[in-house]
Amino acid sequence: MSDDAMHSGRLDADYVGAGFARRLGWGTRPALVLVDPVAAYAVPSSPLFLATAQAALAAMVALLAAARAARVPVAFTAVRYADESCAEAPLFAAKVPALTAFATGNPLGDFPAQVTPARGEHIVHKHYASAFAGTALAPWLTAAGVDTVVLGGFSTSGCVRASAVDALQHGFRPMVVREACADRDPGPHEANLFDLDAKYADVVPLADAVARLAGD
């Protein structure tokens, strides 16, 4: 057994022994929320480019197909600012200048062709990392009778993580789909999936999420 595998096993055992990593489980009424699946993360020339974005987008396509076939509520989020001043979130923009990519009119803020909202699907424009911060997503989910939020998107350590934590804090069961998320580096990606699964969400495989969305 490799040193990495041994360390991982000890880490898992330590968290489980302390009472972490329990399962929330699925409820009876899921919704699919795709967090910022926009061109900025998939275009190589973008400062926000993620090397594994295309694989995550392919997983999102599978989630969308299952949700649409089962008439499960679907929401998309995107960061959007009036202009490159990012005046709606000045401290966030000061910390991450690349957020100017999400100024109105910049094509990097657009949804790619394979992951585009269909008519009647909910679009959330946000200024911060969480899909819930300063938006009407929570009441929209509540009005739809949703108890479980299936999450994929960009990036794992940023907007996906923040949205999963806030989903829990708003009373929804967060299910983070491993293959449908991506980050700049495998280290932050895996570390945040581990931490989410330990404390705030269930991290689930794509096949399980697709089956659950389909009602299987």
N, CA, C and O of each residue as an XYZ file, in Angstrom:
864
protein
N       0.851     -1.200      0.000
C       0.000      0.000      0.000
C       0.887      1.250      0.000
O       1.868      1.315      0.740
N       0.545      2.229     -0.820
C       1.340      3.449     -0.907
C       1.173      4.298      0.341
O       0.211      4.146      1.094
N       2.152      5.218      0.551
C       2.060      6.138      1.682
C       0.810      6.999      1.584
O       0.154      7.275      2.588
N       0.481      7.426      0.350
C      -0.724      8.264      0.160
C      -1.975      7.496      0.557
O      -2.860      8.045      1.215
N      -2.054      6.229      0.160
C      -3.231      5.423      0.486
C      -3.332      5.199      1.987
O      -4.424      5.236      2.555
N      -2.185      4.965      2.633
C      -2.191      4.766      4.073
C      -2.640      6.037      4.798
O      -3.416      5.986      5.752
N      -2.131      7.183      4.319
C      -2.524      8.452      4.932
C      -4.018      8.694      4.746
O      -4.708      9.125      5.671
N      -4.512      8.410      3.535
C      -5.932      8.599      3.260
C      -6.780      7.715      4.161
O      -7.810      8.148      4.677
N      -6.341      6.468      4.349
C      -7.088      5.567      5.215
C      -7.116      6.040      6.655
O      -8.148      5.954      7.320
N      -5.978      6.542      7.144
C      -5.928      7.069      8.512
C      -6.809      8.300      8.659
O      -7.481      8.480      9.674
N      -6.796      9.148      7.629
C      -7.614     10.359      7.666
C      -9.093     10.018      7.692
O      -9.851     10.580      8.483
N      -9.507      9.091      6.824
C     -10.904      8.648      6.818
C     -11.309      8.100      8.180
O     -12.369      8.438      8.708
N     -10.454      7.251      8.742
C     -10.765      6.627     10.027
C     -10.851      7.675     11.135
O     -11.710      7.588     12.012
N      -9.965      8.656     11.091
C      -9.976      9.706     12.103
C     -11.283     10.490     12.058
O     -11.886     10.747     13.100
N     -11.726     10.872     10.862
C     -12.956     11.652     10.735
C     -14.181     10.828     11.126
O     -15.054     11.304     11.851
N     -14.234      9.609     10.646
C     -15.374      8.749     10.980
C     -15.417      8.490     12.486
O     -16.487      8.501     13.093
N     -14.258      8.260     13.075
C     -14.205      8.012     14.503
C     -14.646      9.192     15.336
O     -15.136      9.022     16.453
N     -14.474     10.396     14.796
C     -14.891     11.614     15.500
C     -16.355     11.971     15.233
O     -16.855     12.971     15.749
N     -17.039     11.156     14.429
C     -18.454     11.402     14.168
C     -18.746     12.184     12.907
O     -19.885     12.598     12.687
N     -17.728     12.398     12.063
C     -17.951     13.088     10.793
C     -18.316     12.077      9.701
O     -18.331     10.866      9.922
N     -18.610     12.620      8.518
C     -18.821     11.824      7.306
C     -20.059     10.935      7.368
O     -20.128      9.925      6.668
N     -21.027     11.297      8.191
C     -22.302     10.572      8.164
C     -23.087     10.958      6.910
O     -22.838     12.002      6.307
N     -24.028     10.115      6.531
C     -24.810     10.361      5.332
C     -26.060     11.172      5.653
O     -26.784     10.864      6.600
N     -26.307     12.205      4.859
C     -27.583     12.919      4.943
C     -28.679     12.123      4.245
O     -29.814     12.062      4.716
N     -28.325     11.518      3.123
C     -29.295     10.756      2.340
C     -30.165     11.655      1.477
O     -30.278     12.857      1.716
N     -30.767     11.054      0.485
C     -31.631     11.769     -0.444
C     -33.013     11.967      0.161
O     -33.516     11.112      0.890
N     -33.615     13.104     -0.150
C     -35.009     13.317      0.183
C     -35.896     12.772     -0.924
O     -35.513     11.853     -1.648
N     -37.067     13.342     -1.044
C     -38.031     12.840     -2.031
C     -38.260     13.794     -3.199
O     -38.893     13.427     -4.189
N     -37.744     15.024     -3.084
C     -38.007     16.018     -4.128
C     -36.705     16.760     -4.450
O     -36.409     17.780     -3.828
N     -35.919     16.253     -5.421
C     -34.655     16.907     -5.750
C     -34.823     18.037     -6.760
O     -35.808     18.101     -7.496
N     -33.836     18.922     -6.773
C     -33.658     19.903     -7.836
C     -32.198     19.862     -8.257
O     -31.322     19.563     -7.445
N     -31.938     20.159     -9.507
C     -30.573     20.232    -10.017
C     -30.152     21.691    -10.074
O     -30.829     22.510    -10.695
N     -29.039     22.021     -9.431
C     -28.493     23.377     -9.474
C     -27.076     23.293    -10.040
O     -26.186     22.711     -9.420
N     -26.876     23.874    -11.211
C     -25.559     23.913    -11.841
C     -24.949     25.277    -11.552
O     -25.485     26.312    -11.947
N     -23.829     25.259    -10.861
C     -23.205     26.474    -10.352
C     -22.161     26.998    -11.344
O     -21.105     26.395    -11.535
N     -22.480     28.116    -11.958
C     -21.541     28.838    -12.837
C     -20.922     27.977    -13.944
O     -19.706     28.019    -14.127
N     -21.710     27.203    -14.682
C     -21.136     26.420    -15.776
C     -20.942     27.292    -17.019
O     -21.606     27.088    -18.035
N     -20.038     28.253    -16.933
C     -19.897     29.278    -17.967
C     -18.563     29.148    -18.691
O     -17.660     28.432    -18.259
N     -18.472     29.867    -19.809
C     -17.309     29.747    -20.692
C     -15.999     30.128    -20.021
O     -14.950     29.602    -20.392
N     -16.029     31.027    -19.044
C     -14.793     31.486    -18.397
C     -13.946     30.345    -17.863
O     -12.723     30.462    -17.787
N     -14.587     29.240    -17.493
C     -13.852     28.113    -16.919
C     -13.443     27.082    -17.973
O     -12.656     26.180    -17.686
N     -13.970     27.211    -19.183
C     -13.735     26.200    -20.213
C     -12.891     26.705    -21.377
O     -12.444     25.906    -22.199
N     -12.663     28.008    -21.465
C     -11.889     28.596    -22.561
C     -10.431     28.726    -22.130
O     -10.146     29.406    -21.145
N      -9.502     28.090    -22.843
C      -8.100     28.093    -22.405
C      -7.483     29.482    -22.233
O      -6.583     29.647    -21.411
N      -7.935     30.466    -22.972
C      -7.361     31.812    -22.862
C      -7.875     32.580    -21.650
O      -7.365     33.658    -21.345
N      -8.860     32.054    -20.965
C      -9.440     32.731    -19.807
C      -8.535     32.573    -18.586
O      -7.950     31.508    -18.388
N      -8.413     33.623    -17.764
C      -7.621     33.484    -16.532
C      -8.236     32.513    -15.531
O      -7.564     32.077    -14.596
N      -9.501     32.174    -15.719
C     -10.196     31.260    -14.814
C     -10.257     29.833    -15.355
O     -10.928     28.977    -14.779
N      -9.558     29.577    -16.458
C      -9.632     28.266    -17.127
C      -9.283     27.118    -16.194
O      -8.328     27.193    -15.421
N     -10.079     26.047    -16.280
C      -9.849     24.819    -15.525
C      -9.580     23.684    -16.513
O     -10.376     23.448    -17.422
N      -8.472     22.992    -16.337
C      -8.086     21.951    -17.293
C      -9.094     20.817    -17.370
O      -9.210     20.163    -18.407
N      -9.824     20.574    -16.290
C     -10.791     19.466    -16.264
C     -12.228     19.942    -16.480
O     -13.177     19.209    -16.202
N     -12.383     21.158    -16.972
C     -13.731     21.706    -17.139
C     -14.572     20.899    -18.117
O     -15.758     20.678    -17.872
N     -13.980     20.456    -19.217
C     -14.776     19.756    -20.229
C     -15.331     18.436    -19.692
O     -16.466     18.070    -19.999
N     -14.547     17.731    -18.900
C     -15.043     16.481    -18.306
C     -16.203     16.760    -17.369
O     -17.191     16.025    -17.355
N     -16.080     17.836    -16.576
C     -17.170     18.197    -15.667
C     -18.408     18.626    -16.447
O     -19.528     18.294    -16.061
N     -18.216     19.356    -17.536
C     -19.362     19.764    -18.357
C     -20.070     18.547    -18.947
O     -21.298     18.531    -19.033
N     -19.320     17.537    -19.349
C     -19.941     16.317    -19.875
C     -20.804     15.652    -18.807
O     -21.881     15.136    -19.108
N     -20.332     15.665    -17.558
C     -21.138     15.111    -16.465
C     -22.384     15.947    -16.227
O     -23.449     15.404    -15.933
N     -22.261     17.276    -16.354
C     -23.429     18.158    -16.204
C     -24.462     17.894    -17.290
O     -25.665     17.952    -17.033
N     -23.998     17.604    -18.504
C     -24.923     17.261    -19.592
C     -25.750     16.032    -19.209
O     -26.957     15.994    -19.450
N     -25.105     15.032    -18.615
C     -25.818     13.819    -18.189
C     -26.826     14.137    -17.088
O     -27.939     13.611    -17.097
N     -26.447     14.988    -16.145
C     -27.371     15.383    -15.084
C     -28.567     16.136    -15.652
O     -29.709     15.893    -15.262
N     -28.297     17.043    -16.570
C     -29.384     17.809    -17.189
C     -30.357     16.899    -17.929
O     -31.572     17.061    -17.817
N     -29.832     15.956    -18.672
C     -30.698     15.051    -19.432
C     -31.618     14.273    -18.495
O     -32.809     14.126    -18.767
N     -31.063     13.779    -17.394
C     -31.874     13.017    -16.439
C     -32.914     13.905    -15.766
O     -34.068     13.505    -15.617
N     -32.516     15.100    -15.362
C     -33.445     16.007    -14.687
C     -34.578     16.435    -15.611
O     -35.742     16.464    -15.212
N     -34.225     16.766    -16.842
C     -35.257     17.216    -17.786
C     -36.229     16.091    -18.122
O     -37.434     16.321    -18.223
N     -35.717     14.885    -18.294
C     -36.586     13.759    -18.615
C     -37.568     13.476    -17.487
O     -38.701     13.058    -17.728
N     -37.124     13.706    -16.250
C     -37.978     13.431    -15.090
C     -38.747     14.669    -14.622
O     -39.464     14.612    -13.623
N     -38.600     15.787    -15.340
C     -39.255     17.057    -14.980
C     -38.876     17.517    -13.571
O     -39.704     18.020    -12.812
N     -37.605     17.327    -13.256
C     -37.053     17.816    -11.990
C     -36.708     19.292    -12.159
O     -36.181     19.673    -13.204
N     -36.986     20.134    -11.169
C     -36.624     21.552    -11.287
C     -35.124     21.726    -11.538
O     -34.297     21.028    -10.951
N     -34.793     22.669    -12.422
C     -33.410     22.932    -12.791
C     -33.121     24.415    -12.637
O     -33.917     25.259    -13.049
N     -31.968     24.727    -12.035
C     -31.523     26.113    -11.923
C     -30.066     26.215    -12.353
O     -29.266     25.310    -12.117
N     -29.745     27.317    -12.979
C     -28.373     27.646    -13.358
C     -27.975     28.927    -12.635
O     -28.799     29.824    -12.452
N     -26.715     29.011    -12.227
C     -26.230     30.269    -11.681
C     -25.102     30.810    -12.553
O     -24.415     30.067    -13.254
N     -24.939     32.116    -12.485
C     -23.822     32.777    -13.159
C     -23.509     34.065    -12.411
O     -24.412     34.800    -12.013
N     -22.232     34.326    -12.226
C     -21.825     35.607    -11.656
C     -22.014     36.674    -12.727
O     -21.655     36.471    -13.887
N     -22.576     37.806    -12.334
C     -22.835     38.876    -13.305
C     -22.691     40.236    -12.637
O     -23.265     40.490    -11.577
N     -21.905     41.117    -13.286
C     -21.724     42.491    -12.812
C     -22.106     43.454    -13.925
O     -22.014     43.122    -15.107
N     -22.534     44.648    -13.537
C     -22.977     45.632    -14.529
C     -21.842     46.039    -15.456
O     -22.062     46.264    -16.646
N     -20.625     46.137    -14.918
C     -19.465     46.516    -15.728
C     -18.203     46.014    -15.040
O     -18.273     45.326    -14.021
N     -17.051     46.361    -15.603
C     -15.795     45.817    -15.105
C     -15.371     46.391    -13.759
O     -14.379     45.935    -13.189
N     -16.086     47.366    -13.244
C     -15.782     47.845    -11.896
C     -16.186     46.817    -10.838
O     -15.681     46.849     -9.716
N     -17.087     45.913    -11.191
C     -17.606     44.910    -10.249
C     -18.063     45.581     -8.958
O     -17.829     45.070     -7.863
N     -18.717     46.733     -9.101
C     -19.092     47.540     -7.943
C     -20.068     46.834     -7.016
O     -20.179     47.199     -5.846
N     -20.778     45.830     -7.517
C     -21.723     45.088     -6.677
C     -21.006     44.230     -5.620
O     -21.603     43.851     -4.613
N     -19.725     43.931     -5.859
C     -18.959     43.095     -4.923
C     -17.510     43.580     -4.892
O     -16.610     42.853     -5.313
N     -17.274     44.791     -4.401
C     -15.938     45.396     -4.527
C     -14.822     44.643     -3.821
O     -13.717     44.555     -4.357
N     -15.073     44.099     -2.640
C     -14.018     43.375     -1.936
C     -13.717     42.037     -2.605
O     -12.559     41.624     -2.672
N     -14.737     41.367     -3.094
C     -14.553     40.111     -3.815
C     -13.696     40.357     -5.053
O     -12.775     39.592     -5.339
N     -14.003     41.434     -5.792
C     -13.250     41.762     -7.000
C     -11.823     42.194     -6.675
O     -10.901     41.936     -7.448
N     -11.642     42.854     -5.528
C     -10.293     43.231     -5.121
C      -9.455     41.991     -4.822
O      -8.258     41.954     -5.107
N     -10.091     40.992     -4.251
C      -9.409     39.731     -3.939
C      -9.143     38.916     -5.199
O      -8.093     38.285     -5.320
N     -10.098     38.926     -6.149
C      -9.996     38.116     -7.375
C     -10.253     39.018     -8.582
O     -11.387     39.084     -9.056
N      -9.233     39.714     -9.093
C      -9.440     40.635    -10.222
C     -10.006     39.978    -11.478
O     -10.620     40.653    -12.305
N      -9.805     38.665    -11.629
C     -10.311     37.966    -12.812
C     -11.832     37.977    -12.883
O     -12.401     37.596    -13.906
N     -12.501     38.407    -11.814
C     -13.966     38.491    -11.843
C     -14.478     39.482    -12.876
O     -15.668     39.479    -13.192
N     -13.605     40.330    -13.408
C     -14.046     41.237    -14.476
C     -14.541     40.454    -15.692
O     -15.239     41.005    -16.543
N     -14.184     39.180    -15.774
C     -14.689     38.340    -16.873
C     -16.203     38.235    -16.849
O     -16.815     37.887    -17.859
N     -16.816     38.532    -15.704
C     -18.256     38.385    -15.567
C     -19.004     39.706    -15.704
O     -20.162     39.808    -15.301
N     -18.344     40.720    -16.272
C     -19.043     41.964    -16.571
C     -20.049     41.724    -17.685
O     -19.790     40.945    -18.602
N     -21.193     42.388    -17.609
C     -22.230     42.243    -18.627
C     -21.647     42.475    -20.018
O     -20.945     43.460    -20.247
N     -21.938     41.574    -20.935
C     -21.457     41.694    -22.305
C     -20.215     40.896    -22.604
O     -19.889     40.687    -23.773
N     -19.500     40.437    -21.573
C     -18.311     39.634    -21.805
C     -18.744     38.201    -22.106
O     -19.435     37.589    -21.293
N     -18.349     37.651    -23.264
C     -18.797     36.300    -23.617
C     -18.293     35.218    -22.671
O     -18.836     34.113    -22.658
N     -17.267     35.512    -21.880
C     -16.792     34.517    -20.923
C     -17.827     34.218    -19.844
O     -17.757     33.181    -19.185
N     -18.776     35.112    -19.664
C     -19.832     34.891    -18.694
C     -21.016     34.121    -19.226
O     -21.971     33.870    -18.490
N     -20.974     33.736    -20.511
C     -22.101     33.043    -21.138
C     -22.051     31.540    -20.856
O     -20.989     30.974    -20.596
N     -23.223     30.912    -20.915
C     -23.294     29.456    -20.804
C     -22.857     28.824    -22.125
O     -23.247     29.313    -23.185
N     -22.058     27.753    -22.096
C     -21.671     27.085    -23.337
C     -22.852     26.343    -23.955
O     -23.859     26.083    -23.296
N     -22.704     26.014    -25.220
C     -23.822     25.444    -25.974
C     -24.356     24.164    -25.351
O     -25.566     23.941    -25.343
N     -23.466     23.314    -24.826
C     -23.928     22.024    -24.329
C     -24.606     22.106    -22.966
O     -25.293     21.172    -22.553
N     -24.413     23.228    -22.267
C     -25.032     23.411    -20.947
C     -25.697     24.781    -20.928
O     -25.179     25.735    -20.347
N     -26.850     24.855    -21.575
C     -27.578     26.113    -21.709
C     -28.980     25.948    -21.135
O     -29.634     24.939    -21.401
N     -29.457     26.915    -20.354
C     -30.813     26.794    -19.798
C     -31.875     26.665    -20.883
O     -31.840     27.355    -21.902
N     -32.811     25.770    -20.640
C     -33.967     25.628    -21.521
C     -35.080     26.559    -21.035
O     -35.025     27.091    -19.926
N     -36.063     26.738    -21.867
C     -37.180     27.593    -21.505
C     -37.838     27.086    -20.207
O     -38.134     25.899    -20.066
N     -38.053     28.005    -19.278
C     -38.698     27.658    -18.019
C     -37.739     27.269    -16.911
O     -38.150     27.144    -15.757
N     -36.468     27.075    -17.235
C     -35.489     26.760    -16.194
C     -34.990     28.049    -15.542
O     -34.876     29.088    -16.193
N     -34.701     27.962    -14.268
C     -34.424     29.145    -13.452
C     -32.964     29.582    -13.624
O     -32.053     28.756    -13.568
N     -32.750     30.880    -13.833
C     -31.406     31.439    -13.940
C     -31.188     32.398    -12.774
O     -31.980     33.314    -12.551
N     -30.115     32.176    -12.041
C     -29.777     32.999    -10.881
C     -28.519     33.790    -11.205
O     -27.458     33.207    -11.428
N     -28.631     35.115    -11.234
C     -27.447     35.958    -11.379
C     -27.000     36.394     -9.994
O     -27.784     36.947     -9.223
N     -25.750     36.143     -9.688
C     -25.244     36.390     -8.341
C     -23.981     37.245     -8.396
O     -23.359     37.397     -9.448
N     -23.616     37.801     -7.235
C     -22.426     38.634     -7.143
C     -21.308     37.988     -6.339
O     -20.158     38.423     -6.409
N     -21.638     36.963     -5.583
C     -20.668     36.325     -4.704
C     -20.582     34.831     -5.008
O     -21.200     34.342     -5.954
N     -19.807     34.114     -4.191
C     -19.562     32.700     -4.470
C     -20.819     31.840     -4.350
O     -21.108     31.045     -5.244
N     -21.551     31.988     -3.281
C     -22.700     31.125     -3.037
C     -23.870     31.443     -3.960
O     -24.163     32.604     -4.245
N     -24.525     30.390     -4.416
C     -25.747     30.553     -5.212
C     -26.880     31.153     -4.395
O     -27.872     31.618     -4.957
N     -26.742     31.146     -3.072
C     -27.805     31.624     -2.183
C     -27.570     33.047     -1.680
O     -28.510     33.695     -1.218
N     -26.347     33.542     -1.760
C     -26.011     34.844     -1.182
C     -26.646     35.988     -1.974
O     -26.256     36.266     -3.108
N     -27.628     36.643     -1.359
C     -28.264     37.784     -1.996
C     -29.146     37.438     -3.171
O     -29.447     38.308     -3.989
N     -29.576     36.172     -3.282
C     -30.429     35.759     -4.395
C     -31.747     35.186     -3.867
O     -31.929     35.006     -2.663
N     -32.650     34.906     -4.792
C     -33.948     34.321     -4.432
C     -33.977     32.814     -4.665
O     -35.052     32.231     -4.805
N     -32.800     32.172     -4.710
C     -32.780     30.736     -4.976
C     -33.494     29.938     -3.893
O     -34.273     29.038     -4.205
N     -33.240     30.255     -2.624
C     -33.861     29.474     -1.541
C     -35.384     29.521     -1.596
O     -36.011     28.464     -1.531
N     -36.018     30.698     -1.712
C     -37.480     30.691     -1.803
C     -37.999     30.014     -3.069
O     -39.079     29.424     -3.056
N     -37.240     30.095     -4.159
C     -37.662     29.401     -5.389
C     -37.674     27.893     -5.154
O     -38.618     27.212     -5.553
N     -36.639     27.370     -4.513
C     -36.589     25.939     -4.214
C     -37.706     25.541     -3.257
O     -38.349     24.507     -3.434
N     -37.925     26.361     -2.256
C     -38.984     26.066     -1.278
C     -40.349     26.049     -1.943
O     -41.166     25.170     -1.667
N     -40.599     27.011     -2.813
C     -41.884     27.076     -3.506
C     -42.112     25.849     -4.386
O     -43.250     25.438     -4.612
N     -41.014     25.270     -4.879
C     -41.112     24.064     -5.711
C     -41.192     22.787     -4.886
O     -41.266     21.691     -5.440
N     -41.176     22.926     -3.556
C     -41.260     21.757     -2.688
C     -39.986     20.939     -2.616
O     -40.025     19.766     -2.246
N     -38.862     21.538     -2.963
C     -37.588     20.821     -3.037
C     -37.031     20.566     -1.639
O     -37.105     21.431     -0.767
N     -36.471     19.367     -1.431
C     -35.775     19.075     -0.182
C     -34.329     18.634     -0.388
O     -33.574     18.502      0.575
N     -33.942     18.405     -1.652
C     -32.605     17.914     -1.970
C     -32.054     18.709     -3.148
O     -32.719     18.844     -4.175
N     -30.830     19.239     -2.998
C     -30.210     20.027     -4.060
C     -29.009     19.263     -4.608
O     -28.047     18.993     -3.890
N     -29.082     18.925     -5.880
C     -28.001     18.218     -6.561
C     -27.108     19.266     -7.214
O     -27.569     20.066     -8.028
N     -25.823     19.256     -6.852
C     -24.924     20.328     -7.255
C     -23.781     19.831     -8.135
O     -23.165     18.798     -7.871
N     -23.521     20.597     -9.181
C     -22.314     20.454     -9.982
C     -21.911     21.837    -10.418
O     -22.709     22.769    -10.327
N     -20.679     21.996    -10.896
C     -20.285     23.297    -11.387
C     -18.851     23.662    -11.098
O     -18.013     22.800    -10.831
N     -18.576     24.956    -11.154
C     -17.218     25.496    -11.024
C     -17.191     26.595     -9.961
O     -18.142     27.372     -9.878
N     -16.163     26.686     -9.167
C     -15.173     25.641     -8.977
C     -15.442     24.918     -7.660
O     -16.165     25.419     -6.800
N     -14.853     23.737     -7.517
C     -15.137     22.911     -6.345
C     -14.853     23.647     -5.044
O     -15.660     23.618     -4.116
N     -13.693     24.312     -4.983
C     -13.263     24.964     -3.743
C     -13.882     26.339     -3.541
O     -13.748     26.933     -2.471
N     -14.562     26.848     -4.570
C     -15.135     28.182     -4.492
C     -16.649     28.162     -4.468
O     -17.264     27.965     -3.421
N     -17.245     28.370     -5.634
C     -18.689     28.560     -5.703
C     -19.481     27.287     -5.408
O     -20.573     27.361     -4.844
N     -18.950     26.125     -5.781
C     -19.647     24.873     -5.453
C     -19.642     24.658     -3.949
O     -20.675     24.352     -3.354
N     -18.482     24.819     -3.341
C     -18.391     24.642     -1.897
C     -19.314     25.617     -1.161
O     -20.081     25.211     -0.288
N     -19.237     26.897     -1.515
C     -20.066     27.903     -0.836
C     -21.545     27.596     -1.006
O     -22.325     27.771     -0.070
N     -21.936     27.144     -2.181
C     -23.346     26.845     -2.441
C     -23.808     25.619     -1.675
O     -24.941     25.572     -1.197
N     -22.929     24.618     -1.554
C     -23.289     23.415     -0.799
C     -23.471     23.735      0.682
O     -24.430     23.278      1.304
N     -22.558     24.515      1.245
C     -22.673     24.893      2.655
C     -23.955     25.686      2.887
O     -24.671     25.439      3.858
N     -24.246     26.635      2.002
C     -25.463     27.439      2.178
C     -26.722     26.620      1.938
O     -27.748     26.877      2.568
N     -26.669     25.641      1.041
C     -27.838     24.773      0.843
C     -28.190     24.079      2.156
O     -29.357     24.035      2.545
N     -27.190     23.543      2.831
C     -27.410     22.893      4.124
C     -27.998     23.882      5.128
O     -28.934     23.556      5.858
N     -27.446     25.083      5.157
C     -27.880     26.095      6.122
C     -29.285     26.620      5.835
O     -29.925     27.209      6.706
N     -29.761     26.401      4.601
C     -31.138     26.770      4.250
C     -32.098     25.586      4.373
O     -33.274     25.705      4.029
N     -31.608     24.454      4.857
C     -32.492     23.328      5.106
C     -32.658     22.360      3.954
O     -33.593     21.560      3.954
N     -31.765     22.413      2.966
C     -31.812     21.478      1.846
C     -30.684     20.449      2.005
O     -29.645     20.735      2.600
N     -30.909     19.263      1.464
C     -29.890     18.204      1.504
C     -28.958     18.382      0.300
O     -29.388     18.157     -0.832
N     -27.701     18.778      0.507
C     -26.816     18.977     -0.640
C     -26.167     17.670     -1.091
O     -25.559     16.955     -0.294
N     -26.308     17.374     -2.379
C     -25.652     16.225     -2.988
C     -24.682     16.764     -4.046
O     -25.101     17.205     -5.116
N     -23.395     16.724     -3.737
C     -22.377     17.252     -4.649
C     -21.897     16.113     -5.547
O     -21.397     15.099     -5.060
N     -22.052     16.285     -6.837
C     -21.711     15.221     -7.786
C     -20.231     15.332     -8.156
O     -19.807     16.293     -8.798
N     -19.462     14.338     -7.742
C     -18.004     14.389     -7.868
C     -17.550     14.706     -9.293
O     -16.754     15.621     -9.500
N     -18.050     13.955    -10.274
C     -17.567     14.118    -11.646
C     -18.044     15.410    -12.300
O     -17.512     15.812    -13.334
N     -19.038     16.060    -11.711
C     -19.609     17.272    -12.313
C     -18.999     18.547    -11.757
O     -19.524     19.635    -11.992
N     -17.888     18.429    -11.015
C     -17.196     19.591    -10.451
C     -15.756     19.612    -10.960
O     -15.208     18.582    -11.353
N     -15.157     20.789    -10.948
C     -13.763     20.914    -11.365
C     -13.117     22.075    -10.629
O     -13.793     22.986    -10.152
N     -11.788     22.019    -10.547
C     -11.020     23.070     -9.887
C      -9.704     23.266    -10.632
O      -9.401     22.548    -11.585
N      -8.931     24.247    -10.184
C      -7.684     24.564    -10.881
C      -6.628     23.479    -10.703
O      -5.757     23.315    -11.557
N      -6.698     22.749     -9.612
C      -5.669     21.761     -9.290
C      -6.328     20.592     -8.560
O      -7.289     20.799     -7.820
N      -5.831     19.372     -8.753
C      -6.426     18.233     -8.064
C      -6.387     18.337     -6.546
O      -7.267     17.803     -5.871
N      -5.379     19.017     -5.995
C      -5.279     19.120     -4.544
C      -6.466     19.820     -3.913
O      -7.148     19.225     -3.079
N      -6.742     21.090     -4.287
C      -7.926     21.763     -3.743
C      -9.230     21.048     -4.082
O     -10.155     21.021     -3.270
N      -9.306     20.474     -5.267
C     -10.516     19.750     -5.679
C     -10.802     18.602     -4.712
O     -11.899     18.509     -4.160
N      -9.824     17.738     -4.511
C     -10.028     16.574     -3.654
C     -10.190     16.966     -2.194
O     -11.005     16.382     -1.480
N      -9.416     17.953     -1.744
C      -9.505     18.372     -0.343
C     -10.883     18.929     -0.025
O     -11.431     18.665      1.045
N     -11.438     19.692     -0.944
C     -12.750     20.280     -0.685
C     -13.869     19.263     -0.803
O     -14.849     19.343     -0.063
N     -13.748     18.311     -1.716
C     -14.737     17.233     -1.758
C     -14.704     16.429     -0.457
O     -15.747     16.064      0.086
N     -13.498     16.160      0.032
C     -13.366     15.425      1.299
C     -14.034     16.194      2.433
O     -14.802     15.624      3.208
N     -13.742     17.482      2.527
C     -14.265     18.282      3.630
C     -15.776     18.458      3.529
O     -16.475     18.396      4.540
N     -16.285     18.678      2.314
C     -17.733     18.774      2.139
C     -18.411     17.479      2.571
O     -19.417     17.501      3.280
N     -17.857     16.364      2.141
C     -18.459     15.075      2.467
C     -18.394     14.790      3.968
O     -19.255     14.096      4.510
N     -17.382     15.322      4.629
C     -17.233     15.100      6.062
C     -18.208     15.929      6.878
O     -18.670     15.481      7.927
N     -18.535     17.152      6.405
C     -19.210     18.109      7.279
C     -20.517     18.696      6.759
O     -21.393     19.026      7.559
N     -20.675     18.836      5.452
C     -21.762     19.679      4.958
C     -22.660     19.052      3.894
O     -23.774     19.530      3.678
N     -22.206     18.002      3.232
C     -22.931     17.476      2.070
C     -22.627     15.992      1.922
O     -21.751     15.455      2.599
N     -23.351     15.343      1.041
C     -22.980     14.011      0.576
C     -22.329     14.176     -0.791
O     -22.953     14.710     -1.708
N     -21.107     13.736     -0.943
C     -20.467     13.717     -2.259
C     -20.816     12.383     -2.907
O     -20.523     11.321     -2.357
N     -21.444     12.444     -4.080
C     -22.012     11.245     -4.692
C     -21.471     11.062     -6.108
O     -21.108     12.042     -6.759
N     -21.411      9.818     -6.593
C     -20.963      9.581     -7.966
C     -22.044      9.959     -8.972
O     -23.235      9.968     -8.661
N     -21.599     10.266    -10.173
C     -22.514     10.680    -11.240
C     -23.600      9.638    -11.486
O     -24.771      9.992    -11.616
N     -23.236      8.376    -11.551
C     -24.224      7.330    -11.858
C     -25.347      7.310    -10.828
O     -26.511      7.123    -11.181
N     -25.006      7.501     -9.566
C     -26.018      7.522     -8.509
C     -26.919      8.733     -8.667
O     -28.140      8.622     -8.549
N     -26.322      9.894     -8.936
C     -27.125     11.109     -9.084
C     -28.075     11.016    -10.276
O     -29.235     11.417    -10.182
N     -27.585     10.491    -11.389
C     -28.438     10.333    -12.573
C     -29.611      9.404    -12.263
O     -30.750      9.699    -12.625
N     -29.338      8.296    -11.601
C     -30.409      7.357    -11.264
C     -31.419      7.987    -10.323
O     -32.623      7.795    -10.489
N     -30.950      8.729     -9.346
C     -31.869      9.366     -8.394
C     -32.719     10.427     -9.059
O     -33.916     10.526     -8.790
N     -32.101     11.232     -9.938
C     -32.868     12.251    -10.650
C     -33.926     11.605    -11.541
O     -35.014     12.152    -11.724
N     -33.600     10.448    -12.088
C     -34.544      9.739    -12.963
C     -35.637      9.036    -12.168
O     -36.596      8.523    -12.744
N     -35.492      9.010    -10.846
C     -36.499      8.368    -10.012
C     -36.298      6.887     -9.835
O     -37.205      6.193     -9.374
N     -35.117      6.376    -10.195
C     -34.836      4.939    -10.067
C     -34.529      4.560     -8.612
O     -34.269      3.393     -8.319
